[in-house]
Amino acid sequence: MPYIKKERREAILAGADPQDAGELNFAITVVVDNYIRNKGGIRYAHLNEAVGALECAKLELYRRLAAPYEDTKIQEAGDVYQNRP
């Protein structure tokens, strides 16, 4: 759990943007916690839905932003892998 300062928790809950990874984790955690609560509480299906949504969001972030960035860096600096198909 991201333990951030009380004033930053309050600011994020009021709509401020997260300023670091811990604050981003806190903001995501609050959204997921609210989702589970609004669905009716802790049930396997609700947890599975939340985990699935997080995993898909993670994969999409990697596919759309991280992988193209890495491809650019490979072109700039050269590939480290010698064994490729």
Secondary structure as GFF3:
##gff-version 3
##sequence-region A 1 85
A	DSSP	alpha_helix	6	13	.	.	.	ID=ss1
A	DSSP	alpha_helix	21	39	.	.	.	ID=ss2
A	DSSP	alpha_helix	44	61	.	.	.	ID=ss3
A	DSSP	pi_helix	62	66	.	.	.	ID=ss4
A	DSSP	alpha_helix	67	77	.	.	.	ID=ss5
###
